[in-house]
Amino acid sequence: MERELRRLAAAHGVVTAYDAADGHRAQVDRDIVVRVLGLLDVDATSPAAIRHALQQAPASDRLPPTIVLREGDTRPLPGPGTVSLEDGSTRGVGPDLTGLPLGWHKLACGGQEVTVVVAPRRLRPPPPAWGWMLQLYALRGAASWGLGDLGDLREFAGWAADTGAGLVLLNPLHAIGPNHPVQASPYSPSSRRFANPLYIRVADTAAYGSADAALRAKVDALRPDDGELIDYDAVWQAKRTALELLYPLAAVQPANPDLETFATYCALAEQHGTDWRQWPAELRSPDSAATGRARDAYKERVGFFVWLQQLCDQQLAAAAEAARDMPVGIVHDLAVGVDPGGADGWQLGDVLAQGVRVGAPPDAFNQLGQDWGLAAWRPDRLAATGYAAYRDMLRALLRHGGGLRVDHVAGLSRLWWIPPGAGAAEGTYVRYDADAMFGILALEAQRAGAVVVGEDLGTVQPSVTRALRGRNMLGSTVLWFTRDGETFIPPQKWPRTALASVSTHDLPTAKGFLTEEHVRVRARLGLLATGEAAEHERAQADKEALVSMLRSAGLLSEEDDDAIITALHAALAASPARLIAASLYDVLGETRQPNLPGTTDQYPNWRLPLPLPREEIQDHPGVRAIARLLAAARPRD
């Protein structure tokens, strides 16, 4: 690859070579670099175009459109200027930008207007605490309709707080599209700024409370039966119909512009399909005149979807209130991206890279790479717009939570972009301003009084680990990955600055690991890179190594599966990790994992309910025993 193209790529954050998972230096195909630059509106299709693009670099005395500082830092300016502070006051600055309070400010300097964000140097260290990892849809109770809902979350959080738990870590509750088939994966949302109305508890709404007996009976009759698997389409059909019946009794509050635009997307999606890219051309922009006319034409339907979000907000607030005595509280999960054809793709098109799909390069577990099919932020557009969309998303997620888990937190530094028409392995990394992304996250988390957990598993650059630790944000420690070669690392040597767990939703459950269910299911679906016998042999060796570590650590005396599962949680308790979390799938002995990467319809991903209803889980002796074990290790003040 010629030097000029490498220079141009570097100037726009497009990586031309990277360290692959197997340790070798991987060179990105020239054509991929050119195509990714094109997605950033940079023409690199010829030597002349490359030279012209290099000449377009901003003058050295020009400020970037957004400046993010850590509290106490100083930045030189090209001349004197004026800062309009977030509180409405103004002050003169120059020759350096320094001494500003935390917050969002505007700088006028040298004919430019620049967004200035001042972030805390670090968050307050999270309090030591234990809690539960919860796939909310799986927590079905006596009053829920086919899947666990926000009423179940409220009840479970209150119960967990009474047992001494300090947090409840959820799957993403991001909004889905309004049409059938309903998206089951919580990591492929339509919008990360709004909530999923499938989780509304119909009977907890004020409209249901004010309905007469006949209407209540009609609503109650819509409740779907609990099946062996969660039927998202049946749940949405039932809840949508029930809420439509109750809507005439609703007290809908005025909506802010963002919510009204989101509700407009939902109303249009019902008419034209979930993917806005397939809509009539005149409706593909939320700001078009045709969209404005459609909003008026579908006024009642827009109001209905506004109301659904207001119900979600009310019920999320009630769940957060039930967790008020916890030192952390409810920890929400931020998916790495959104469905490009969904609401955020339509509403935030100015800051998303059109046509890009996010994924991961090849590694030992996914030799062909991964294509998650998600849209990516454009780093240049984020900066040009003062990171407003990113900030607003974080605020929405932190509104009713004591913490935020950031899925694939390395994506705040760089993301694997796959251009249109390319395969998962035919992409490259695009860099983001990590100081800005982590700094804004720290500022919004501090303002919300929230802890931050980064999912930093797999191949993660050291700079990401430093960014987390330097700001008192936690990483993730998963027992299955705590290894030194073939040996499991004893829990006393695990990192302190982490949330520790036995497994994750993408890995075998404790019982599944011990019984080798993860080998059998992958063999049945043709997902093994080697023979089934070899995989069973490897699984048996892993179990022996795990048992050996637990015995050496003094955590295990018997070797039946129940004793080992208890010992796994004792390992969490014995670790120095700030936060520790147990999964109900593990504690209840479920063998099937919630999600099997590399599958779609071949496996019931995200559709597996817990084996017992919520009320029985809360009284289950095994659950209470693990709660006592973890509470003894992380007592509340």
C-alpha positions in Angstrom: 0.0 0.0 0.0 1.5 3.4 -1.0 2.6 5.8 1.6 0.2 8.6 0.6 -2.8 6.3 1.1 -1.5 5.2 4.5 -1.2 8.8 5.5 -4.7 9.7 4.3 -6.1 6.6 6.1 -4.3 7.6 9.4 -5.6 11.1 9.1 -9.2 9.8 9.1 -8.7 7.0 11.7 -8.8 4.1 9.2 -6.4 1.4 10.1 -4.2 -0.2 7.4 -2.6 -2.9 9.6 -3.5 -4.4 13.0 -2.4 -7.1 15.4 -4.5 -10.2 14.7 -5.8 -12.5 17.4 -3.1 -15.1 16.6 -0.4 -12.5 17.2 0.7 -11.8 13.6 0.5 -8.4 11.9 -2.4 -8.4 9.5 -2.4 -6.1 6.5 -5.7 -4.7 5.4 -6.5 -5.0 1.8 -6.0 -1.8 -0.2 -9.5 -1.9 -1.7 -11.1 -2.2 1.8 -9.2 0.9 3.0 -10.3 2.9 -0.1 -13.9 1.7 0.4 -14.0 2.6 4.1 -12.5 6.0 3.4 -15.3 6.5 0.9 -17.9 5.8 3.6 -16.3 8.8 5.4 -16.8 10.9 2.3 -13.1 10.8 1.5 -12.2 10.0 -2.2 -9.2 7.7 -2.4 -10.0 6.0 -5.7 -7.0 7.4 -7.6 -3.5 8.9 -6.9 -4.8 12.3 -7.8 -7.8 12.0 -5.5 -5.6 10.9 -2.7 -3.3 13.9 -3.2 -6.2 16.2 -3.3 -7.7 14.7 -0.1 -4.4 15.1 1.7 -4.4 18.8 0.8 -7.8 19.2 2.4 -6.4 18.8 6.0 -7.5 21.6 8.3 -5.0 24.4 9.0 -2.8 23.9 12.0 -4.4 26.9 13.8 -7.9 25.5 13.5 -9.5 24.0 16.5 -11.4 20.7 16.3 -15.2 21.0 16.4 -15.3 19.4 19.9 -12.7 19.6 22.7 -12.9 17.2 25.6 -10.8 17.9 28.6 -10.4 16.1 31.9 -10.9 18.4 34.9 -7.7 20.3 35.6 -6.3 19.9 32.1 -5.1 22.8 29.9 -5.3 23.3 26.2 -3.5 26.1 24.3 -5.7 28.3 22.0 -4.7 30.1 18.8 -5.9 33.3 20.4 -8.2 34.8 23.0 -11.8 33.7 23.1 -15.0 33.6 25.1 -16.6 30.6 26.8 -20.4 30.3 27.3 -20.7 28.0 30.3 -23.5 25.4 30.8 -24.9 27.5 33.6 -25.5 30.5 31.2 -22.6 32.6 32.4 -19.6 33.7 30.2 -15.9 34.2 30.7 -13.0 35.2 28.7 -10.1 32.8 28.0 -6.7 32.8 26.5 -4.0 32.0 25.7 -5.0 28.6 27.3 -8.3 26.9 27.9 -8.2 26.0 31.5 -10.1 26.2 34.8 -13.5 25.4 33.4 -16.1 23.5 35.6 -17.4 20.1 34.7 -20.0 20.2 32.0 -20.9 21.2 28.4 -19.8 24.6 27.2 -19.3 26.6 24.0 -16.1 28.3 23.0 -15.9 31.2 20.5 -12.3 31.6 19.3 -10.7 32.7 16.0 -14.1 32.8 14.2 -15.0 29.3 15.3 -17.6 28.0 17.7 -16.5 24.8 19.4 -18.1 22.5 21.9 -16.0 22.1 25.1 -16.7 19.2 27.4 -15.0 19.0 30.8 -15.1 15.5 32.2 -14.1 14.3 35.7 -10.6 12.8 36.0 -12.2 9.7 37.5 -15.4 8.4 39.0 -15.8 7.6 42.6 -14.7 4.0 43.2 -17.7 1.7 43.0 -18.7 0.3 46.4 -18.0 -3.4 46.9 -21.3 -5.2 46.2 -22.8 -8.4 44.9 -25.9 -9.0 42.8 -27.7 -10.8 40.0 -27.2 -11.0 36.3 -30.7 -11.1 34.9 -32.1 -11.7 31.4 -35.3 -9.9 32.2 -37.4 -11.6 29.5 -36.6 -14.9 31.1 -38.0 -14.0 34.6 -41.6 -14.8 34.1 -43.9 -14.4 37.1 -47.5 -15.0 37.9 -48.7 -11.7 36.6 -46.4 -11.3 33.5 -47.6 -12.0 30.0 -45.4 -14.5 28.3 -42.1 -12.9 29.3 -40.6 -11.2 32.3 -41.6 -7.6 32.5 -40.9 -4.3 34.4 -43.3 -5.4 37.1 -41.2 -8.6 37.6 -38.1 -6.4 37.7 -39.6 -4.2 40.4 -40.6 -7.2 42.5 -37.3 -9.0 42.0 -35.2 -5.8 42.7 -37.1 -5.3 46.0 -36.6 -8.9 47.0 -32.9 -8.8 46.0 -32.4 -5.7 48.1 -33.9 -7.4 51.1 -31.4 -10.2 50.8 -28.5 -7.8 50.8 -27.8 -7.6 47.0 -26.3 -4.4 45.8 -27.1 -4.6 42.1 -29.2 -6.2 39.4 -27.5 -6.3 36.0 -30.0 -6.5 33.1 -29.9 -7.4 29.4 -30.4 -4.4 27.1 -34.0 -3.0 27.3 -33.6 -1.0 24.0 -36.5 -0.3 21.8 -37.4 -2.7 19.0 -39.3 -2.1 15.7 -43.1 -2.2 16.0 -43.8 -4.9 13.4 -43.8 -8.7 13.2 -41.6 -10.7 13.3 -40.4 -9.2 16.6 -36.6 -9.0 17.0 -35.6 -11.4 19.8 -32.0 -10.3 20.2 -31.6 -7.4 22.7 -28.3 -6.6 21.0 -29.9 -5.7 17.7 -32.2 -2.8 18.7 -34.1 -0.3 16.6 -33.1 2.5 19.1 -30.8 2.7 22.0 -32.4 5.9 23.3 -35.8 4.5 24.0 -37.2 1.4 25.8 -38.8 -1.8 24.6 -42.6 -1.7 25.2 -42.7 -5.5 25.3 -41.6 -5.1 28.9 -44.6 -3.0 30.0 -46.8 -4.6 32.6 -50.3 -3.8 31.3 -52.0 -4.2 34.7 -49.6 -1.6 36.3 -50.8 1.2 34.0 -53.0 4.0 35.3 -55.3 3.4 32.3 -55.9 -0.2 33.4 -56.5 0.9 37.0 -59.2 3.4 35.8 -60.9 0.9 33.4 -64.3 -0.5 34.3 -64.7 -4.2 35.0 -65.8 -5.1 31.5 -62.8 -3.4 29.8 -60.4 -5.0 32.3 -61.9 -8.4 31.6 -61.5 -7.8 27.9 -57.8 -6.9 28.4 -57.2 -9.8 30.8 -58.5 -12.2 28.2 -55.7 -11.2 25.8 -53.0 -12.6 28.1 -50.9 -15.2 26.2 -50.1 -18.6 27.7 -46.6 -19.3 28.8 -44.9 -21.6 26.3 -41.7 -23.7 26.6 -40.0 -20.9 24.7 -40.7 -17.1 24.8 -42.9 -16.1 21.8 -42.1 -12.5 21.3 -44.7 -12.1 18.5 -47.5 -13.5 20.6 -46.5 -11.2 23.5 -46.3 -8.1 21.3 -49.6 -8.9 19.6 -51.3 -9.3 23.0 -49.8 -6.3 24.7 -50.2 -4.0 21.8 -53.9 -4.9 21.5 -54.5 -4.5 25.2 -52.8 -1.1 25.3 -54.7 0.0 22.2 -57.9 -0.8 24.2 -56.7 1.2 27.1 -55.3 4.1 25.1 -58.6 6.1 25.2 -58.2 6.3 29.0 -54.5 7.3 28.8 -53.2 10.6 30.2 -50.5 11.3 27.6 -47.9 13.9 28.5 -46.5 16.4 26.0 -43.5 14.8 24.2 -40.1 16.3 23.6 -39.1 16.5 19.9 -36.9 13.4 20.0 -39.7 11.2 21.4 -42.2 12.6 18.9 -39.8 11.8 16.1 -39.2 8.3 17.4 -43.0 7.8 17.7 -43.4 9.1 14.1 -40.9 6.4 13.0 -43.0 3.7 14.7 -46.2 5.0 13.1 -44.6 5.1 9.7 -43.0 1.7 10.2 -46.4 0.2 10.7 -47.4 1.5 7.3 -44.3 1.0 5.3 -42.2 -1.7 7.1 -39.6 -1.6 9.8 -36.6 -0.7 7.4 -36.8 3.0 6.7 -34.4 2.5 3.8 -37.3 0.8 1.9 -39.8 3.5 2.5 -40.9 6.0 -0.2 -38.0 8.4 -0.9 -39.8 11.4 0.5 -40.2 9.8 3.9 -36.6 8.7 4.4 -35.7 11.9 6.3 -37.4 12.8 9.6 -37.2 16.5 8.6 -38.9 16.3 5.2 -42.1 18.0 4.4 -43.7 14.7 3.6 -42.7 13.3 6.9 -44.3 16.3 8.6 -47.5 15.7 6.7 -47.5 12.0 7.7 -46.9 12.9 11.3 -50.1 15.0 11.2 -52.0 12.2 9.3 -51.0 9.6 11.8 -51.4 11.9 14.9 -53.3 9.4 16.9 -50.9 6.6 16.2 -47.9 8.8 17.0 -49.6 9.7 20.3 -50.0 6.0 21.1 -46.3 5.3 20.7 -45.4 8.4 22.7 -47.6 6.9 25.5 -45.9 3.5 25.4 -42.6 5.2 26.0 -44.0 7.2 28.9 -45.3 3.9 30.4 -41.8 2.4 30.0 -40.4 5.4 31.8 -42.8 5.2 34.6 -42.3 1.5 35.2 -38.5 1.8 34.9 -38.7 4.5 37.6 -40.7 2.2 39.8 -38.2 -0.6 39.4 -35.3 1.9 40.2 -37.2 3.0 43.3 -37.5 -0.6 44.5 -33.7 -0.8 44.2 -33.1 2.5 46.0 -31.5 0.8 49.1 -28.9 -1.0 47.0 -25.4 0.6 46.9 -25.4 0.4 43.1 -29.0 -0.5 42.0 -30.1 -1.5 38.5 -27.3 -1.7 35.9 -28.5 -1.2 32.4 -26.7 -2.7 29.3 -25.7 -0.6 26.3 -25.6 -2.6 23.1 -22.7 -1.9 20.7 -24.9 -0.7 17.9 -28.3 -0.5 16.3 -30.2 -2.0 13.4 -29.3 0.4 10.5 -32.8 0.2 9.2 -34.4 1.0 12.5 -35.5 4.2 14.4 -32.0 5.5 15.3 -30.8 4.8 11.7 -33.6 7.1 10.5 -33.5 9.6 13.2 -29.7 9.9 13.6 -28.6 9.4 10.0 -26.4 12.5 10.2 -24.0 10.8 12.7 -24.2 7.2 11.5 -22.0 5.7 8.8 -24.5 4.7 6.1 -23.9 1.1 4.8 -21.4 0.1 7.4 -21.9 -3.1 9.4 -20.1 -3.6 12.7 -18.4 -6.8 13.5 -15.1 -8.4 14.5 -12.1 -9.8 12.6 -11.3 -13.5 12.5 -10.1 -15.2 15.8 -9.8 -18.7 17.1 -13.5 -19.0 17.9 -14.8 -17.3 14.8 -12.4 -18.0 12.0 -14.4 -16.3 9.3 -14.9 -13.1 11.4 -18.1 -11.8 12.8 -20.7 -9.6 11.1 -23.2 -8.2 13.7 -25.2 -6.3 11.1 -25.2 -3.2 13.2 -24.7 0.5 12.3 -21.7 2.5 13.5 -21.2 6.1 14.7 -19.2 8.2 12.3 -16.4 9.7 14.4 -16.1 12.8 12.3 -19.8 13.6 12.5 -20.0 12.9 16.3 -17.2 15.5 16.8 -18.9 18.0 14.3 -22.2 17.8 16.2 -20.6 18.1 19.7 -21.3 14.4 20.5 -24.9 15.4 21.3 -26.4 12.1 20.1 -24.0 10.1 22.2 -24.6 12.2 25.2 -28.4 12.0 24.9 -28.2 8.2 24.5 -26.2 7.9 27.7 -28.6 10.2 29.6 -31.6 8.1 28.5 -29.9 4.9 29.7 -28.8 6.4 33.0 -32.1 8.1 33.8 -33.4 5.2 35.9 -30.2 3.2 36.7 -27.4 3.0 39.1 -24.9 1.7 36.6 -24.2 1.0 32.9 -22.5 -2.0 31.3 -21.0 -1.1 28.0 -21.0 -4.1 25.6 -17.8 -4.4 23.6 -16.3 -1.4 25.4 -13.3 -1.5 23.0 -15.7 0.0 20.5 -15.3 3.4 22.2 -11.8 3.3 20.9 -12.1 1.5 17.6 -14.7 -0.6 15.7 -14.4 -3.2 13.0 -16.2 -1.7 9.9 -17.4 -4.0 7.2 -18.2 -2.0 4.0 -21.2 -2.9 1.8 -20.7 -6.1 -0.2 -17.8 -7.3 1.9 -17.6 -10.4 4.1 -17.0 -10.3 7.8 -13.3 -10.8 7.5 -13.0 -8.1 4.8 -13.1 -5.1 7.0 -10.8 -2.9 9.0 -10.8 -0.9 12.2 -11.9 2.7 12.4 -10.6 4.7 15.3 -12.7 7.0 17.5 -11.6 9.7 19.9 -11.3 7.5 22.9 -10.6 10.5 25.2 -13.9 12.0 24.1 -15.9 8.8 24.2 -14.7 7.7 27.7 -14.7 11.3 29.0 -18.3 12.0 28.1 -19.3 8.6 29.5 -17.5 9.5 32.8 -19.2 12.9 32.9 -22.7 11.6 32.4 -22.1 8.7 34.7 -20.9 11.0 37.5 -23.9 13.2 37.0 -26.2 10.2 37.3 -24.3 8.8 40.3 -23.7 5.6 38.3 -21.0 3.0 38.1 -19.6 2.0 34.7 -18.7 -1.6 33.7 -16.9 -2.2 30.4 -17.2 -5.6 28.7 -13.5 -5.9 27.8 -13.3 -9.6 27.1 -11.2 -11.1 24.2 -8.6 -9.1 22.3 -8.6 -5.6 23.9 -5.9 -3.0 23.4 -4.0 -2.0 26.5 -5.2 1.6 26.0 -8.7 0.5 26.6 -7.8 -1.1 29.9 -5.9 2.0 30.9 -8.9 4.2 29.9 -11.2 2.1 32.2 -8.9 1.8 35.2 -7.7 5.5 35.0 -11.3 6.6 35.4 -12.4 4.1 38.0 -14.5 2.3 35.5 -14.6 -1.5 35.9 -13.7 -4.2 33.5 -15.1 -7.7 33.3 -13.7 -10.9 34.7 -15.4 -14.1 33.6 -14.3 -17.3 35.5 -14.1 -19.4 32.3 -11.5 -17.0 30.9 -9.3 -16.6 34.0 -6.5 -18.8 32.7 -2.8 -19.0 32.4 -2.4 -21.4 29.6 -4.3 -24.6 30.6 -4.5 -23.6 34.2 -7.3 -21.6 35.9 -6.1 -18.7 37.9 -7.2 -18.7 41.6 -9.7 -16.1 42.4 -7.4 -14.3 44.9 -5.4 -13.2 41.8 -8.3 -11.8 39.8 -8.4 -8.1 39.1 -9.9 -5.8 41.7 -11.2 -3.3 39.2 -13.8 -5.6 37.7 -17.2 -7.1 37.8 -16.6 -10.8 38.2 -19.0 -13.5 37.1 -19.0 -17.2 36.3 -20.2 -16.9 32.8 -22.0 -14.6 30.3 -25.1 -14.9 28.1 -22.8 -16.0 25.2 -21.1 -18.8 27.1 -22.1 -22.1 28.6 -24.0 -22.1 31.8 -22.3 -23.6 34.8 -24.4 -26.9 34.5 -24.0 -26.8 30.7 -20.2 -26.6 31.1 -20.0 -29.4 33.6 -22.3 -31.7 31.6 -20.7 -30.8 28.3 -24.0 -29.6 26.8 -22.1 -26.9 25.0 -20.2 -29.5 23.0 -23.3 -31.6 22.2 -25.3 -28.7 21.0 -22.5 -27.3 18.8 -21.9 -30.8 17.4 -25.6 -31.2 16.6 -25.6 -27.9 14.7 -22.3 -28.4 12.9 -20.5 -25.6 14.7 -17.4 -27.4 15.7 -14.1 -26.7 14.0 -12.7 -30.1 15.2 -14.3 -33.5 15.8 -16.8 -34.0 18.6 -14.6 -36.5 20.4 -11.8 -34.0 20.5 -14.1 -31.3 21.8 -15.4 -33.6 24.6 -11.8 -34.5 25.5 -11.0 -30.8 25.7 -14.1 -30.1 27.8 -13.2 -32.9 30.2 -9.7 -31.4 30.5 -11.1 -28.0 31.2 -13.4 -29.4 33.9 -10.4 -31.2 35.5 -8.4 -28.1 35.5 -11.3 -26.1 37.0 -11.8 -28.7 39.8 -8.1 -28.7 40.5 -8.1 -24.9 40.9 -11.2 -25.0 43.2 -9.6 -27.7 45.3 -6.3 -25.9 45.6 -8.1 -22.7 46.6 -9.9 -24.5 49.4 -13.3 -24.0 47.8 -14.3 -27.6 47.0 -14.3 -30.8 48.9 -16.8 -32.9 46.9 -16.9 -33.2 43.1 -20.6 -33.6 42.3 -22.0 -30.9 40.0 -24.0 -29.1 42.6 -21.0 -28.8 44.9 -18.9 -27.5 42.0 -21.5 -24.9 41.1 -21.5 -23.7 44.7 -17.7 -23.6 44.6 -17.8 -21.5 41.5 -19.8 -18.9 43.3 -17.5 -19.2 46.3 -14.7 -18.3 43.9 -16.5 -15.1 43.0 -16.9 -14.4 46.8 -13.2 -15.0 47.4 -12.0 -12.7 44.6 -11.0 -9.1 45.2 -13.4 -7.9 42.4 -15.3 -4.8 43.4 -18.6 -6.2 42.0 -19.6 -9.9 41.8 -22.7 -11.2 40.1 -24.4 -14.5 39.8 -26.6 -15.7 37.0 -29.9 -17.3 37.8 -29.3 -19.7 34.9 -26.2 -21.0 36.7 -27.7 -21.1 40.2 -30.9 -23.0 39.0 -28.9 -25.6 37.1 -30.1 -24.6 33.6 -28.0 -26.5 31.0 -28.8 -24.3 28.0 -27.1 -21.0 27.5 -29.2 -17.9 26.6 -27.5 -17.3 23.3 -25.3 -19.5 21.1 -23.1 -17.3 18.9 -22.9 -18.2 15.3 -26.6 -19.3 15.2 -29.9 -17.6 14.3 -32.9 -19.9 13.9 -31.0 -23.1 14.6 -31.0 -22.4 18.3 -33.6 -20.7 20.5 -31.4 -17.6 21.2 -32.9 -15.1 23.7 -36.1 -17.2 24.0 -35.2 -19.5 26.9 -37.2 -18.7 30.1 -35.8 -19.6 33.5 -36.9 -23.0 34.6 -39.1 -21.7 37.5 -41.4 -18.7 37.8 -40.1 -15.7 39.6 -42.0 -16.3 42.8 -40.5 -19.8 43.2 -37.0 -18.6 42.3 -37.2 -16.1 45.1 -38.0 -18.9 47.5 -35.7 -21.4 46.0 -33.3 -22.9 48.6 -30.3 -22.9 46.2 -30.9 -19.3 45.2 -31.1 -18.3 48.9 -28.0 -20.2 49.7 -26.0 -18.5 47.0 -27.4 -15.1 48.1 -26.2 -15.8 51.7 -22.8 -16.9 50.4 -22.3 -13.8 48.3 -23.8 -11.5 51.0 -21.3 -12.7 53.5 -18.5 -11.8 51.2 -19.8 -8.3 50.2 -21.9 -7.1 53.2 -23.7 -3.9 52.8 -22.7 -1.0 55.0 
